[in-house]
Amino acid sequence: MIHQVAIKSLPQEWLWCETWCDDESKKKAKTIDLCNNPQTKEPKLEAAARIVPEWVGYDTEIRKLIQQIEKEKKSFKHDEL
């Protein structure tokens, strides 16, 4: 199978990673890989907030949604069969 299907590499803009890409190329990035940087050992969520400024807002919104769902679960009552 591997000899029948050619494997192509995507341009750098399709998978930007801080470890091997420069800040200038980030402006054109279509996806950002929030991979672990072995040099800094920075936690992923901290790196995400630093690399993708919108991350903090997204994270806050999702945490609020999770809290709301958990709260609704606790208040939901049903009869046992």
DODRENTOR-558693 format. One record per residue: residue number from 0; residue in three letters; x, y, z of N, C-alpha, C in turn. Coordinates in nm, 4 decimals. Example, Ala and Ser with C-alpha at 12.3 -4.5 7.8 and 13.67 -1.06 7.14 Angstrom:
<drenpas>
pos code nu nv nw cau cav caw cu cv cw
0 Ala 1.3190 -0.5690 0.7800 1.2300 -0.4500 0.7800 1.3200 -0.3300 0.7800;
1 Ser 1.2850 -0.2250 0.7080 1.3670 -0.1060 0.7140 1.2900 0.0030 0.7870;
</drenpas>
This chain:
<drenpas>
pos code nu nv nw cau cav caw cu cv cw
0 Met 0.0826 -0.1195 0.0000 0.0000 0.0000 0.0000 0.0869 0.1257 0.0000;
1 Ile 0.1926 0.1248 0.0783 0.2773 0.2436 0.0880 0.3415 0.2779 -0.0468;
2 His 0.3620 0.1790 -0.1302 0.4221 0.2043 -0.2610 0.3185 0.2508 -0.3629;
3 Gln 0.1913 0.2359 -0.3296 0.0848 0.2751 -0.4216 0.0366 0.4179 -0.3980;
4 Val 0.0521 0.4676 -0.2766 0.0025 0.6006 -0.2419 0.1216 0.6907 -0.2094;
5 Ala 0.1346 0.7949 -0.2861 0.2455 0.8880 -0.2622 0.2195 0.9692 -0.1351;
6 Ile 0.3211 0.9858 -0.0551 0.3103 1.0650 0.0676 0.3707 1.2017 0.0401;
7 Lys 0.2924 1.3033 0.0647 0.3367 1.4407 0.0403 0.3464 1.5152 0.1726;
8 Ser 0.4363 1.6086 0.1795 0.4480 1.6941 0.2976 0.3649 1.8195 0.2763;
9 Leu 0.3004 1.8640 0.3822 0.2246 1.9884 0.3758 0.3182 2.1065 0.3962;
10 Pro 0.2836 2.2215 0.3408 0.3629 2.3417 0.3672 0.3584 2.3754 0.5164;
11 Gln 0.4584 2.4446 0.5631 0.4718 2.4787 0.7050 0.3483 2.5494 0.7604;
12 Glu 0.2798 2.6292 0.6794 0.1636 2.7048 0.7281 0.0512 2.6142 0.7778;
13 Trp 0.0519 2.4878 0.7357 -0.0541 2.3963 0.7782 -0.0292 2.3358 0.9158;
14 Leu 0.0889 2.3457 0.9665 0.1168 2.2941 1.1012 0.2295 2.3760 1.1632;
15 Trp 0.1920 2.4903 1.2196 0.2889 2.5784 1.2830 0.3152 2.5287 1.4243;
16 Cys 0.4412 2.5214 1.4612 0.4796 2.4816 1.5966 0.5915 2.5737 1.6433;
17 Glu 0.5766 2.6237 1.7629 0.6730 2.7193 1.8173 0.8150 2.6627 1.8225;
18 Thr 0.8264 2.5327 1.8418 0.9574 2.4705 1.8555 1.0422 2.4869 1.7300;
19 Trp 0.9817 2.4714 1.6121 1.0615 2.4780 1.4907 1.0200 2.5862 1.3906;
20 Cys 0.9195 2.6672 1.4235 0.8755 2.7739 1.3325 0.9004 2.9112 1.3956;
21 Asp 0.9207 3.0111 1.3115 0.9442 3.1454 1.3645 0.8130 3.2217 1.3838;
22 Asp 0.8203 3.3303 1.4589 0.7009 3.4095 1.4906 0.6386 3.4720 1.3661;
23 Glu 0.7198 3.5067 1.2695 0.6678 3.5693 1.1468 0.5772 3.4725 1.0705;
24 Ser 0.6148 3.3461 1.0654 0.5342 3.2478 0.9922 0.4033 3.2159 1.0649;
25 Lys 0.3949 3.2470 1.1931 0.2719 3.2221 1.2702 0.1544 3.3018 1.2140;
26 Lys 0.1817 3.4191 1.1583 0.0758 3.5044 1.1022 0.0010 3.4355 0.9884;
27 Lys 0.0693 3.3460 0.9178 0.0085 3.2765 0.8039 -0.0383 3.1354 0.8402;
28 Ala -0.0221 3.0966 0.9647 -0.0528 2.9597 1.0061 -0.2014 2.9283 0.9932;
29 Lys -0.2301 2.8114 0.9383 -0.3679 2.7643 0.9281 -0.4042 2.6798 1.0506;
30 Thr -0.3063 2.6115 1.1071 -0.3246 2.5368 1.2318 -0.2021 2.5608 1.3195;
31 Ile -0.2242 2.5584 1.4496 -0.1148 2.5769 1.5447 -0.1068 2.4525 1.6317;
32 Asp 0.0080 2.3896 1.6308 0.0317 2.2703 1.7112 0.0790 2.3156 1.8492;
33 Leu 0.0001 2.2873 1.9502 0.0373 2.3253 2.0871 0.1158 2.2114 2.1522;
34 Cys 0.2202 2.1695 2.0822 0.3024 2.0587 2.1290 0.3871 2.0996 2.2493;
35 Asn 0.4339 1.9989 2.3208 0.5248 2.0262 2.4323 0.6593 2.0701 2.3766;
36 Asn 0.7157 2.1715 2.4382 0.8491 2.2160 2.3997 0.9472 2.1525 2.4977;
37 Pro 1.0278 2.0568 2.4522 1.1189 1.9874 2.5436 1.2236 2.0792 2.6064;
38 Gln 1.2482 2.1935 2.5451 1.3483 2.2854 2.5996 1.2947 2.3629 2.7196;
39 Thr 1.1679 2.4003 2.7169 1.1125 2.4833 2.8248 1.0323 2.4043 2.9273;
40 Lys 0.9771 2.2904 2.8860 0.8908 2.2076 2.9723 0.7729 2.2890 3.0282;
41 Glu 0.7304 2.3895 2.9533 0.6176 2.4743 2.9922 0.4875 2.3946 2.9806;
42 Pro 0.4006 2.4008 3.0815 0.2722 2.3301 3.0728 0.1925 2.3758 2.9501;
43 Lys 0.1190 2.2820 2.8891 0.0483 2.3109 2.7643 -0.0516 2.4254 2.7765;
44 Leu -0.1273 2.4309 2.8848 -0.2270 2.5370 2.8973 -0.1622 2.6743 2.9099;
45 Glu -0.0503 2.6813 2.9774 0.0223 2.8090 2.9862 0.0760 2.8487 2.8486;
46 Ala 0.1297 2.7514 2.7766 0.1809 2.7789 2.6421 0.0672 2.8217 2.5498;
47 Ala -0.0462 2.7553 2.5594 -0.1613 2.7899 2.4752 -0.2046 2.9335 2.4992;
48 Ala -0.2121 2.9745 2.6254 -0.2534 3.1115 2.6584 -0.1525 3.2136 2.6060;
49 Arg -0.0268 3.1769 2.6033 0.0772 3.2683 2.5555 0.0819 3.2734 2.4025;
50 Ile 0.0692 3.1578 2.3386 0.0817 3.1488 2.1933 -0.0455 3.1963 2.1218;
51 Val -0.1616 3.1613 2.1776 -0.2910 3.1944 2.1157 -0.3681 3.2833 2.2126;
52 Pro -0.3622 3.4146 2.1972 -0.4250 3.5065 2.2931 -0.5736 3.4787 2.3186;
53 Glu -0.6466 3.4324 2.2171 -0.7897 3.4038 2.2338 -0.8142 3.2852 2.3267;
54 Trp -0.7126 3.2071 2.3522 -0.7273 3.0846 2.4302 -0.7882 3.1115 2.5679;
55 Val -0.7458 3.2175 2.6328 -0.7936 3.2485 2.7684 -0.9453 3.2653 2.7675;
56 Gly -0.9974 3.3393 2.6705 -1.1419 3.3583 2.6593 -1.2144 3.2280 2.6306;
57 Tyr -1.1604 3.1472 2.5388 -1.2216 3.0178 2.5067 -1.2224 2.9274 2.6294;
58 Asp -1.1100 2.9229 2.6984 -1.0971 2.8374 2.8160 -1.1962 2.8789 2.9247;
59 Thr -1.2093 3.0089 2.9472 -1.3030 3.0596 3.0472 -1.4458 3.0224 3.0100;
60 Glu -1.4806 3.0401 2.8834 -1.6158 3.0087 2.8369 -1.6476 2.8600 2.8544;
61 Ile -1.5535 2.7749 2.8215 -1.5746 2.6307 2.8346 -1.5862 2.5904 2.9812;
62 Arg -1.5036 2.6479 3.0670 -1.5116 2.6167 3.2104 -1.6476 2.6567 3.2677;
63 Lys -1.6997 2.7722 3.2256 -1.8321 2.8161 3.2716 -1.9402 2.7194 3.2236;
64 Leu -1.9292 2.6750 3.0996 -2.0259 2.5805 3.0447 -2.0220 2.4486 3.1214;
65 Ile -1.9039 2.4007 3.1520 -1.8903 2.2762 3.2292 -1.9531 2.2922 3.3670;
66 Gln -1.9277 2.4052 3.4324 -1.9874 2.4304 3.5642 -2.1395 2.4332 3.5555;
67 Gln -2.1919 2.4968 3.4511 -2.3366 2.5048 3.4331 -2.3965 2.3655 3.4133;
68 Ile -2.3322 2.2840 3.3327 -2.3807 2.1479 3.3084 -2.3764 2.0667 3.4370;
69 Glu -2.2679 2.0774 3.5124 -2.2569 2.0050 3.6393 -2.3656 2.0494 3.7369;
70 Lys -2.3918 2.1774 3.7412 -2.4950 2.2319 3.8295 -2.6327 2.1788 3.7891;
71 Glu -2.6606 2.1759 3.6597 -2.7885 2.1244 3.6103 -2.8024 1.9755 3.6382;
72 Lys -2.6935 1.9020 3.6284 -2.6969 1.7584 3.6580 -2.7383 1.7345 3.8026;
73 Lys -2.6823 1.8143 3.8935 -2.7120 1.7976 4.0355 -2.8566 1.8330 4.0672;
74 Ser -2.9110 1.9313 3.9975 -3.0476 1.9746 4.0274 -3.1525 1.8919 3.9535;
75 Phe -3.1100 1.8133 3.8560 -3.2037 1.7312 3.7800 -3.2417 1.6094 3.8630;
76 Lys -3.3706 1.5906 3.8821 -3.4181 1.4753 3.9597 -3.4999 1.3856 3.8691;
77 His -3.4878 1.2584 3.8929 -3.5683 1.1627 3.8179 -3.6084 1.0490 3.9107;
78 Asp -3.7138 0.9821 3.8734 -3.7626 0.8694 3.9526 -3.6879 0.7432 3.9117;
79 Glu -3.6500 0.6670 4.0112 -3.5878 0.5382 3.9827 -3.6961 0.4408 3.9406;
80 Leu -3.6627 0.3479 3.8563 -3.7600 0.2474 3.8115 -3.7861 0.1454 3.9180;
</drenpas>
